Amino acid sequence: MTQITPLSYRDAGVDIDAGDALVDRIKPLARKTLREGVLGGIGGFGALFEVPKRYREPVLVSGTDGVGTKLRLAFELDRHDTVGQDLVAMSVNDILVQGAESLFFLDYFACGKLHVDTAAAVVGGIARGCELAGCALIGGETAEMPGMYPDGEYDLAGFAVGVVEKSRIIDGSTIRPGDVVLGLASSGAHSNGYSLVRKIIERSRPDMNAKFDGERSLADVVMMPTRIYVRPVLQLMGKVNVKGMAHITGGGLLENVPRVLPEGAVAELEKAAWPRPKLFDWLQAEGNVAENEMHRVFNCGIGMVIVVAAADAGPALAELRAGGEAVHRIGRIRARQGDEAQTVVV
């Protein structure tokens, strides 16, 4: 009778010991993100969180997202320490738009073969993003799936939950003509438009390691992590009546700002009102990208838009600048004429 060779999970391509080693690397990173409300630690079947008692009528706000094809550049450049912050930023900035304080975050990391150092670098970025947002990294999933992804590649997804007082939900319904539009500077392309970024890089074939913007290389600039706006904006909300906000992600200014405007309102933005980072000028020139397309794909230097009453614009600018933000008065709200677009850049 033929002897059947015994098989193990490792023979099938799954390394349980590597998974355990990664968990050991993650635990101290997660501990640094702990905050009020966390009950228990990482390793249970479910993560427990108690909503802070200072909320009288708490409403939970959730958001989920990924990093998109920016990951492809991470693989090609072998830079894995910033995409974790991108992952957190995409969700916490989204739920901030409705006035939510971020409470906790969970991540999903999937790969074909688990490389502990790479995964630990990614999760280190996730933990750093959670610290910046003031939310706890309280759980996640690492899935090693042989045959599903090429060796050296992975995918990411994240899920954030926040809370807002029911009476203080921000939905844009009080925005009126005469209100002022403020723009918080982005750190770069954030995590959007990277299919076009990659296409332009592929065609122009630049030296990714040559100096591009000051001392920073093009690789540095395109991999710059998404800015997290949570703390300064929450601080602002305690001082000024914020009428509406828009996180400028896929769709750029032209498609994200209208999402928070009443039907009869238009945001008229002046492109000369803020400095456009060199990256976007380079992308437009190398890709021969039309101006309208630039504002429909990229953030073009503005990562978060805030709408306030004209009387509150000065105090809001001062508060945000005191919190370390580069912020500009980029436009105004006016009445809509017919069926014109709800956001225009002039």
C-alpha positions as CSV (number, residue, x, y, z in Angstrom):
1,M,0.0,0.0,0.0
2,T,1.4,3.4,-1.0
3,Q,2.4,5.6,2.0
4,I,0.5,8.9,1.9
5,T,2.7,11.8,2.8
6,P,1.2,13.7,5.7
7,L,0.4,17.3,5.0
8,S,0.3,20.4,7.2
9,Y,-1.2,23.9,6.9
10,R,2.4,25.1,6.1
11,D,2.5,22.7,3.2
12,A,-0.7,24.4,1.9
13,G,1.0,27.8,2.1
14,V,-0.3,29.1,5.4
15,D,2.3,29.8,8.1
16,I,0.6,29.8,11.5
17,D,3.8,30.6,13.3
18,A,4.3,33.7,11.1
19,G,0.7,34.8,12.0
20,D,1.5,34.4,15.7
21,A,4.7,36.4,15.3
22,L,2.8,39.2,13.6
23,V,0.2,39.3,16.4
24,D,3.1,39.6,18.9
25,R,4.4,42.6,16.9
26,I,1.0,44.2,16.6
27,K,0.0,44.1,20.3
28,P,2.3,46.8,21.6
29,L,1.3,49.0,18.6
30,A,-2.3,48.6,19.4
31,R,-1.8,49.2,23.2
32,K,-0.4,52.7,22.3
33,T,-3.8,53.6,20.8
34,L,-6.0,52.7,23.8
35,R,-8.4,55.3,24.9
36,E,-11.5,55.7,27.2
37,G,-14.2,53.2,26.3
38,V,-12.0,50.2,25.4
39,L,-12.9,47.1,27.3
40,G,-10.4,44.3,27.0
41,G,-7.6,43.9,24.5
42,I,-6.7,42.4,21.2
43,G,-7.1,38.7,20.8
44,G,-10.8,38.1,21.7
45,F,-13.5,37.0,19.3
46,G,-15.0,40.4,19.4
47,A,-13.8,43.8,20.5
48,L,-15.7,45.6,23.2
49,F,-16.2,49.4,23.4
50,E,-18.3,51.5,25.8
51,V,-19.6,54.7,24.4
52,P,-18.3,57.6,26.6
53,K,-20.9,58.7,29.1
54,R,-20.6,62.4,28.3
55,Y,-22.9,61.8,25.3
56,R,-26.5,62.3,26.2
57,E,-28.0,61.0,22.9
58,P,-25.1,59.3,21.2
59,V,-25.4,58.4,17.5
60,L,-22.9,56.0,16.0
61,V,-21.3,56.9,12.7
62,S,-19.5,54.3,10.7
63,G,-17.3,54.3,7.6
64,T,-15.2,51.8,5.6
65,D,-12.7,52.2,2.9
66,G,-9.4,50.9,1.4
67,V,-6.3,52.5,-0.1
68,G,-7.0,51.7,-3.8
69,T,-4.2,51.4,-6.3
70,K,-1.8,53.5,-4.3
71,L,-1.0,50.0,-3.0
72,R,0.5,49.1,-6.3
73,L,3.1,51.9,-5.9
74,A,3.8,50.7,-2.4
75,F,4.7,47.3,-3.9
76,E,6.8,48.7,-6.7
77,L,8.6,51.2,-4.4
78,D,8.8,48.7,-1.5
79,R,7.4,51.3,0.9
80,H,4.8,49.9,3.3
81,D,5.0,52.2,6.3
82,T,2.6,54.9,5.2
83,V,-0.4,53.1,3.5
84,G,-1.7,52.1,7.0
85,Q,-2.2,55.8,7.8
86,D,-3.9,56.2,4.5
87,L,-6.3,53.4,5.4
88,V,-7.3,55.0,8.7
89,A,-7.5,58.5,7.3
90,M,-10.0,57.5,4.6
91,S,-12.5,56.4,7.2
92,V,-12.0,58.7,10.1
93,N,-12.0,61.8,7.8
94,D,-15.2,60.6,6.3
95,I,-17.1,60.2,9.5
96,L,-15.7,63.5,10.8
97,V,-17.8,65.2,8.1
98,Q,-20.9,64.5,10.1
99,G,-19.3,65.7,13.3
100,A,-18.2,62.4,14.7
101,E,-15.4,61.8,17.2
102,S,-13.6,58.6,16.1
103,L,-13.9,55.9,18.7
104,F,-12.3,52.7,17.3
105,F,-10.9,51.1,14.1
106,L,-10.6,47.6,12.7
107,D,-8.4,46.5,9.8
108,Y,-8.4,43.7,7.3
109,F,-5.0,42.7,5.8
110,A,-5.1,40.0,3.1
111,C,-2.1,38.5,1.3
112,G,-1.0,35.4,-0.6
113,K,2.1,34.8,1.6
114,L,2.6,36.6,4.9
115,H,5.8,38.5,5.3
116,V,5.9,39.5,8.9
117,D,8.1,42.6,8.5
118,T,6.0,44.0,5.7
119,A,2.7,43.4,7.5
120,A,4.2,44.9,10.7
121,A,5.2,48.0,8.8
122,V,1.6,48.3,7.4
123,V,0.0,47.8,10.8
124,G,2.5,50.3,12.3
125,G,1.1,52.9,9.9
126,I,-2.4,51.9,11.0
127,A,-1.6,52.4,14.6
128,R,0.1,55.8,13.9
129,G,-3.1,56.9,12.1
130,C,-5.2,55.8,15.0
131,E,-3.1,57.8,17.4
132,L,-3.4,60.9,15.2
133,A,-7.2,60.4,15.1
134,G,-7.6,59.6,18.8
135,C,-9.2,56.3,18.1
136,A,-8.4,52.8,19.3
137,L,-7.1,50.0,17.2
138,I,-9.1,47.3,18.9
139,G,-9.2,44.4,16.4
140,G,-8.7,43.2,12.8
141,E,-8.0,40.2,10.6
142,T,-4.9,39.0,8.9
143,A,-5.7,36.5,6.1
144,E,-3.0,34.5,4.5
145,M,-4.6,33.0,1.4
146,P,-2.2,31.1,-0.9
147,G,-3.0,31.5,-4.6
148,M,-5.3,34.5,-4.1
149,Y,-2.5,37.2,-4.3
150,P,1.0,37.2,-5.8
151,D,3.8,36.9,-3.4
152,G,4.7,40.4,-2.0
153,E,1.3,41.8,-2.6
154,Y,-1.6,42.4,-0.3
155,D,-4.9,44.3,0.1
156,L,-6.2,46.4,2.9
157,A,-9.6,47.4,4.2
158,G,-10.6,49.4,7.3
159,F,-13.6,50.2,9.3
160,A,-14.0,53.1,11.7
161,V,-16.8,53.8,14.2
162,G,-17.4,57.2,15.8
163,V,-20.0,59.0,17.8
164,V,-21.8,62.3,17.6
165,E,-24.4,64.0,19.8
166,K,-27.7,63.6,18.0
167,S,-28.4,67.4,18.3
168,R,-25.0,68.2,16.8
169,I,-25.0,66.1,13.7
170,I,-23.6,68.1,10.8
171,D,-25.5,67.5,7.6
172,G,-25.2,70.8,5.6
173,S,-28.9,71.6,5.9
174,T,-28.2,75.1,7.4
175,I,-25.8,76.2,4.6
176,R,-27.0,79.4,3.0
177,P,-25.9,81.9,0.3
178,G,-23.2,84.2,1.8
179,D,-21.6,81.5,3.8
180,V,-17.8,81.1,3.4
181,V,-15.9,78.0,2.2
182,L,-12.6,77.2,3.9
183,G,-10.1,74.6,2.6
184,L,-7.7,72.7,4.7
185,A,-4.5,71.8,2.9
186,S,-3.9,68.2,1.8
187,S,-0.5,66.5,2.3
188,G,-0.5,65.4,-1.4
189,A,-2.7,63.2,-3.5
190,H,-3.9,61.4,-0.4
191,S,-5.3,58.0,-1.6
192,N,-7.3,59.0,-4.6
193,G,-6.7,59.2,-8.3
194,Y,-3.8,56.8,-8.2
195,S,-4.8,54.9,-11.3
196,L,-4.2,58.1,-13.2
197,V,-1.0,58.9,-11.2
198,R,0.4,55.4,-12.1
199,K,-0.6,55.8,-15.7
200,I,1.3,59.2,-15.9
201,I,4.3,57.7,-14.2
202,E,4.3,54.7,-16.5
203,R,4.2,56.9,-19.5
204,S,6.7,59.6,-18.4
205,R,9.1,57.2,-16.7
206,P,10.6,59.7,-14.2
207,D,13.4,59.0,-11.8
208,M,11.4,58.3,-8.7
209,N,14.3,58.8,-6.4
210,A,15.6,62.1,-7.8
211,K,14.9,65.3,-5.9
212,F,11.4,66.5,-6.9
213,D,10.0,69.0,-4.3
214,G,12.8,70.5,-2.2
215,E,14.7,67.6,-0.7
216,R,11.8,65.2,-1.2
217,S,11.9,62.7,-4.1
218,L,8.9,62.0,-6.3
219,A,8.6,58.6,-4.5
220,D,8.4,60.5,-1.2
221,V,5.7,62.8,-2.5
222,V,3.4,60.2,-4.1
223,M,3.7,58.0,-1.0
224,M,3.0,60.9,1.5
225,P,0.3,59.6,3.8
226,T,-3.2,61.1,3.9
227,R,-3.6,64.0,6.4
228,I,-5.9,63.2,9.3
229,Y,-8.0,66.2,10.2
230,V,-9.9,64.8,13.2
231,R,-8.4,66.6,16.2
232,P,-8.2,70.2,14.9
233,V,-11.7,70.0,13.4
234,L,-13.2,68.6,16.6
235,Q,-11.5,71.4,18.4
236,L,-13.0,73.9,15.9
237,M,-16.5,72.5,16.4
238,G,-16.3,73.4,20.1
239,K,-15.6,77.0,19.2
240,V,-17.5,77.8,15.9
241,N,-20.7,76.6,14.3
242,V,-19.6,74.4,11.5
243,K,-22.4,74.2,8.9
244,G,-21.0,71.6,6.6
245,M,-17.9,69.6,5.7
246,A,-16.7,67.6,2.7
247,H,-13.8,65.1,2.7
248,I,-12.1,65.5,-0.7
249,T,-11.6,62.0,-1.9
250,G,-12.3,60.3,-5.2
251,G,-14.2,62.8,-7.4
252,G,-12.2,65.7,-6.2
253,L,-13.7,69.1,-5.3
254,L,-16.3,69.0,-8.0
255,E,-18.0,65.8,-6.9
256,N,-17.5,65.8,-3.1
257,V,-18.5,69.3,-2.1
258,P,-22.0,69.0,-3.7
259,R,-22.7,66.0,-1.4
260,V,-23.1,68.3,1.6
261,L,-24.9,71.2,-0.1
262,P,-28.6,72.0,0.0
263,E,-30.2,71.6,-3.5
264,G,-30.4,75.4,-4.1
265,A,-26.8,76.2,-3.2
266,V,-23.6,76.4,-5.2
267,A,-20.1,76.5,-3.9
268,E,-18.0,78.9,-6.0
269,L,-14.3,78.2,-5.4
270,E,-11.4,80.3,-6.6
271,K,-8.4,78.2,-7.6
272,A,-6.1,81.2,-7.0
273,A,-7.1,81.2,-3.4
274,W,-4.8,78.4,-2.4
275,P,-1.3,77.2,-3.4
276,R,-1.4,74.1,-5.6
277,P,1.3,71.6,-4.6
278,K,4.0,70.9,-7.2
279,L,2.8,67.3,-7.6
280,F,-0.5,68.4,-9.2
281,D,1.2,70.7,-11.6
282,W,3.6,67.9,-12.6
283,L,0.7,65.4,-13.1
284,Q,-1.2,67.9,-15.2
285,A,1.8,68.7,-17.4
286,E,3.1,65.2,-17.8
287,G,-0.4,63.7,-18.4
288,N,-1.8,66.7,-20.4
289,V,-4.8,66.5,-18.0
290,A,-7.5,69.0,-18.6
291,E,-8.1,71.5,-15.7
292,N,-11.7,70.3,-15.2
293,E,-10.5,66.7,-15.0
294,M,-7.9,67.7,-12.4
295,H,-10.6,69.0,-10.1
296,R,-12.8,65.9,-10.8
297,V,-10.1,63.4,-10.0
298,F,-7.6,65.0,-7.5
299,N,-7.9,67.1,-4.4
300,C,-5.5,69.6,-6.0
301,G,-4.2,70.7,-2.6
302,I,-7.4,70.8,-0.5
303,G,-8.1,67.7,1.6
304,M,-11.1,68.9,3.6
305,V,-13.7,71.7,3.0
306,I,-15.5,73.4,5.8
307,V,-18.5,75.8,5.4
308,V,-19.1,78.4,8.1
309,A,-21.1,81.7,8.3
310,A,-19.3,84.7,7.1
311,A,-19.1,86.1,10.6
312,D,-17.4,82.9,11.8
313,A,-14.8,82.7,9.0
314,G,-12.1,84.8,10.8
315,P,-12.4,82.9,14.1
316,A,-12.4,79.6,12.3
317,L,-9.3,80.4,10.3
318,A,-7.5,81.5,13.5
319,E,-8.6,78.3,15.4
320,L,-7.5,76.0,12.7
321,R,-4.1,77.7,12.2
322,A,-3.6,77.6,15.9
323,G,-4.2,73.8,15.7
324,G,-1.4,73.4,13.1
325,E,-3.5,73.4,9.9
326,A,-2.7,75.3,6.7
327,V,-6.1,76.6,5.9
328,H,-7.4,79.1,3.2
329,R,-10.6,81.0,2.5
330,I,-11.3,79.4,-0.9
331,G,-14.8,80.4,-1.9
332,R,-18.3,81.3,-1.1
333,I,-21.8,79.9,-1.2
334,R,-24.3,81.5,-3.6
335,A,-27.7,80.7,-4.9
336,R,-28.0,78.1,-7.7
337,Q,-29.1,79.2,-11.1
338,G,-31.2,76.6,-12.9
339,D,-29.6,73.2,-13.0
340,E,-26.0,74.4,-12.9
341,A,-23.3,72.3,-11.2
342,Q,-23.3,72.7,-7.5
343,T,-19.6,73.3,-7.3
344,V,-17.6,75.4,-9.7
345,V,-13.9,76.3,-9.7
346,V,-13.1,79.6,-11.3
